[in-house]
Amino acid sequence: MPEVTDVTPEPPAMTRGQRRRKLLQATDSTPDSPATPDSPATPDSPGTPDSPATASSPGTPKSRALTRSEKRAAAAAAAAVDPVPEMPLQPLFTIAVVALACLLTVSAFAGPVLVAVSVALAAGVIVWGWSGLLGLPSPRGTAFVVAVGSAAAIGTALATVSDPYLTWMPAALAGSIFVVFIHQFARRDGRPRLVESVASTIMAIALVASGASLVSLPRTPHGAWVIALAASAMAVSALTDLIGGSRRLRAWLLPLAMLAGGAVAIVVGVTLGAIGWGPAALLGVLSAGISHAIRRALAMLPALTSCERGPLIAGASVLTGGVVVYVAGRFFLG
């Protein structure tokens, strides 16, 4: 028998320009529009490449070829993203930050023990809601590990009464990280999201350890005023979040927070304390900037409700800059 061969010609390969035009036309076309004129016939379609049905129908207008400038504009519009994410307007966050900053300021003039109590209160909120905020697996074990690390950091800062005051803080952090890995070995759920769980738990412990550095500041000269300056700058930076709903000012929230924090710190340091305007401005700018940055990063997480996230984010934004405030205060004020 003679061999039967398939005489149906294969559709010609599309060039790069035809594929680009087809993609642009597909994005601009409406859902109920028919196939574009440039689409080739498939083997399952009734017509062949030579059939008039696929070439050009009388009722279908021919698409105009895009110029280079139009192609660049379309590509830029498709790839355009907002570099500054929208910060949700949450007055509860502002109230919580201001309240915790006031508590920290009052406790600074009462002594290291009450500062430790204030830091422990903020750490307790982080222990309570950190797993839910990030949606971590094994929430009970994570909360226990963060609680152990927080107690170790705050306890070593409170127990060290001679300079250097943070000499045992590295040992407390090292022991806490060791407990983090022990917790991961003890998990019996298959250990999903292992790296994310370890990194998030260590981050929570680092936040609390940074805030625990504030416990030692009342033992230093002008240490209580250093805490007061930093806390006032953090509170003012939280107030600048209230203009976060404006799209024009969204990209300027961090500079505005740092500027407002520096100005308030100068006023507090010069008029009420014994700190010059230079160290006061530096403390205010650093405290306000760090507080705003961590608050903005955590406020975008949708895992918890606003009432649950408010105290947690307030605690994190106040504790994060503790080690920076400690180093700057010791460097400029002894």
C-alpha positions in Angstrom: 0.0 0.0 0.0 1.2 3.5 -0.7 2.3 5.4 2.4 -0.2 8.1 3.5 1.5 11.3 4.6 -0.1 14.3 6.3 -0.2 17.1 3.8 -1.5 19.7 6.3 1.1 22.4 6.4 2.5 23.3 9.8 1.7 26.9 11.0 4.7 29.2 10.5 6.7 30.1 13.5 6.0 33.5 15.0 8.7 36.1 15.1 9.6 38.0 18.2 7.8 41.1 17.0 4.7 39.1 16.2 4.7 37.6 19.7 5.2 41.0 21.3 2.3 42.5 19.3 0.1 39.6 20.2 0.8 40.0 23.9 0.1 43.7 23.8 -3.1 43.2 21.8 -4.2 40.5 24.3 -3.7 42.9 27.3 -5.6 45.7 25.5 -8.5 43.6 24.1 -11.8 43.2 25.9 -12.9 39.8 27.2 -15.6 39.3 24.5 -13.5 40.3 21.5 -12.7 37.5 19.0 -9.3 36.1 18.2 -6.7 38.6 17.1 -5.7 38.8 13.4 -2.2 37.8 14.1 -3.1 34.5 15.9 -2.2 31.5 13.6 -4.5 28.7 13.0 -4.1 25.6 15.1 -4.3 22.0 13.8 -7.7 21.6 15.6 -9.2 24.7 14.1 -11.5 24.2 11.0 -9.5 26.5 8.8 -5.9 26.4 7.6 -3.4 29.2 7.3 -4.6 29.7 3.7 -8.3 29.8 4.5 -10.0 33.3 4.4 -11.5 32.7 7.8 -8.2 33.2 9.6 -6.7 35.7 7.3 -8.9 38.7 7.8 -12.7 38.7 8.3 -14.6 41.7 6.8 -16.0 42.7 10.2 -12.7 42.7 12.2 -10.7 45.9 12.0 -7.0 45.5 11.5 -4.9 46.5 14.5 -2.4 49.4 14.1 1.2 48.5 14.6 2.6 50.1 17.8 5.5 52.5 17.5 8.6 52.1 19.6 7.6 54.8 22.1 4.2 53.2 22.6 5.8 49.8 23.1 8.2 51.3 25.7 5.2 53.0 27.4 3.2 49.8 27.5 6.1 47.8 28.9 6.8 50.5 31.6 3.1 50.5 32.6 3.0 46.7 32.9 6.2 46.6 35.0 5.4 49.7 37.1 5.0 49.0 40.9 4.5 51.4 43.8 8.0 51.6 45.5 6.5 52.8 48.7 3.7 50.5 50.0 0.6 52.1 51.5 0.8 52.3 55.3 -2.7 51.6 56.8 -4.0 54.4 59.0 -4.3 52.8 62.5 -4.8 55.3 65.3 -4.7 52.4 67.8 -1.0 51.9 66.9 -0.3 55.5 67.7 -2.1 55.4 71.0 -0.3 52.2 72.0 3.1 53.6 71.1 2.5 56.9 73.0 1.3 55.0 76.1 4.3 52.7 76.2 6.7 55.6 75.6 5.2 57.5 78.5 5.4 54.4 80.7 9.1 54.0 79.7 9.8 57.6 80.5 8.3 57.5 83.9 10.0 54.3 84.8 13.4 55.6 83.7 13.4 58.2 86.5 12.3 55.5 89.0 15.2 53.2 88.5 16.4 50.1 86.6 13.9 47.8 88.2 10.9 49.6 86.8 12.5 50.0 83.5 12.9 46.2 83.5 9.2 45.9 84.3 8.3 48.1 81.4 10.5 46.2 79.0 9.1 42.9 80.3 5.6 44.2 79.7 6.4 45.0 76.1 8.2 41.6 75.7 5.2 39.8 77.1 3.0 41.3 74.4 5.5 40.1 71.8 5.6 36.6 73.3 1.8 36.5 73.2 1.3 37.6 69.6 4.4 37.1 67.6 3.5 33.7 66.2 0.1 34.9 65.2 1.4 38.0 63.6 3.7 36.1 61.3 1.6 32.9 61.0 4.3 30.7 62.3 4.0 26.9 62.9 4.2 25.5 66.4 2.9 28.7 68.1 3.2 27.4 71.7 6.7 26.3 71.3 7.7 29.6 69.7 6.1 31.6 72.4 7.9 29.5 75.1 11.3 30.0 73.3 10.8 33.8 73.0 9.8 34.0 76.6 12.9 32.2 77.7 15.1 34.4 75.5 13.3 37.6 76.8 13.8 36.5 80.4 17.4 35.8 79.9 18.1 39.2 78.2 16.2 41.3 80.7 17.5 39.3 83.7 21.2 39.7 82.7 20.8 43.4 82.1 19.2 43.9 85.5 21.6 41.7 87.4 24.7 43.4 86.0 25.3 46.4 88.3 28.8 47.4 87.3 30.3 48.7 84.1 30.3 47.2 81.4 26.6 46.7 82.0 25.9 44.5 78.9 28.9 42.1 79.4 26.6 39.1 79.8 24.1 40.0 77.1 26.0 38.0 74.3 25.9 34.9 76.5 22.2 35.3 77.0 21.6 35.7 73.3 23.8 32.7 72.5 21.9 30.5 75.0 18.6 31.7 73.6 19.6 30.8 70.1 20.6 27.3 71.4 17.1 27.0 72.8 15.7 28.0 69.4 17.4 25.1 67.7 16.5 22.6 70.5 12.8 23.6 69.9 13.1 22.9 66.2 14.6 19.4 66.9 11.8 18.7 69.3 9.0 19.5 66.9 6.9 16.5 65.7 4.9 18.1 62.9 7.3 17.5 60.1 9.0 20.9 60.7 7.4 22.8 57.9 8.8 26.3 57.2 11.8 25.5 59.3 14.0 28.4 58.1 11.2 31.0 58.5 10.4 29.7 61.9 14.0 29.9 63.1 14.6 33.3 61.6 11.4 34.8 63.0 12.0 33.4 66.5 15.5 34.8 66.6 14.3 38.1 65.4 11.8 38.3 68.2 14.5 37.5 70.8 16.7 40.2 69.2 14.0 42.8 69.5 13.6 42.1 73.2 17.3 42.0 73.8 17.7 45.4 72.1 15.0 46.8 74.4 16.7 45.1 77.4 19.7 47.4 76.9 17.6 50.3 78.2 17.5 48.6 81.6 21.1 49.6 82.3 20.8 53.2 81.2 19.5 54.6 84.5 22.8 53.5 86.1 24.8 55.8 83.8 25.1 59.6 84.0 22.0 61.3 82.4 20.8 57.8 81.5 17.2 58.6 82.5 17.2 61.7 80.3 18.5 59.6 77.4 15.5 57.2 77.8 13.2 60.2 78.0 14.5 61.7 74.8 14.3 58.5 72.9 10.8 57.7 74.2 9.5 61.2 73.3 11.0 60.9 69.8 9.3 57.5 69.3 6.0 58.9 70.5 6.2 61.8 68.0 7.2 59.5 65.2 4.0 57.5 65.9 2.0 60.7 65.6 3.3 61.3 62.1 1.8 57.9 61.0 -1.6 59.6 61.1 -0.8 61.3 57.7 0.0 58.0 56.1 -3.2 57.9 54.2 -2.0 60.7 51.9 -0.5 59.3 48.7 1.7 62.4 48.3 3.2 62.2 51.7 3.6 58.4 51.8 7.1 58.4 50.5 8.1 61.2 53.0 6.8 59.5 56.2 10.2 58.3 57.3 12.0 61.7 56.8 9.1 63.5 58.5 9.2 61.1 61.5 12.9 61.5 61.9 12.7 65.3 61.6 9.9 65.5 64.1 11.7 63.1 66.5 14.9 65.2 66.3 13.1 68.4 66.9 11.2 67.1 69.9 14.3 65.6 71.4 16.2 68.9 71.1 13.3 70.7 72.9 13.2 68.1 75.7 17.0 67.9 76.1 17.7 71.6 76.1 14.7 72.9 78.1 14.2 70.1 80.6 17.4 68.1 80.9 21.2 68.6 80.8 21.8 67.3 77.3 23.1 69.4 74.5 21.2 69.9 71.3 23.7 67.8 69.2 23.4 64.5 71.1 19.7 65.2 71.7 19.1 65.6 67.9 21.0 62.5 67.1 19.2 60.4 69.7 15.8 61.7 68.5 16.5 61.1 64.8 17.8 57.6 65.3 15.0 56.6 67.7 12.2 58.0 65.6 13.6 56.5 62.4 14.1 53.0 63.8 10.7 53.0 65.5 8.9 54.1 62.3 10.8 51.5 60.2 9.8 48.5 62.3 6.3 49.8 62.8 5.8 50.2 59.0 7.2 46.8 58.3 5.0 45.0 60.8 1.8 47.0 60.1 1.6 45.5 56.6 1.1 41.9 58.0 -2.6 41.0 57.9 -2.5 37.9 60.1 -4.0 39.5 63.2 -6.7 42.1 63.7 -6.0 45.7 64.5 -6.8 45.3 68.2 -4.4 42.4 68.4 -1.6 44.0 66.4 -1.7 47.4 68.1 0.0 46.5 71.4 2.4 44.1 69.7 3.6 46.5 67.1 3.9 49.2 69.7 6.1 47.0 71.9 8.3 46.1 68.9 8.7 49.7 67.7 9.7 50.9 71.2 12.1 48.0 72.0 13.9 47.8 68.6 16.0 50.9 69.0 17.1 50.2 72.5 20.6 49.1 71.8 21.1 52.1 69.4 19.9 54.4 72.2 22.2 52.8 74.7 25.3 53.0 72.4 24.7 56.6 71.4 23.9 57.7 75.0 27.1 56.0 76.4 29.2 57.4 73.6 28.1 61.1 74.0 27.2 61.2 77.7 29.4 58.6 79.3 
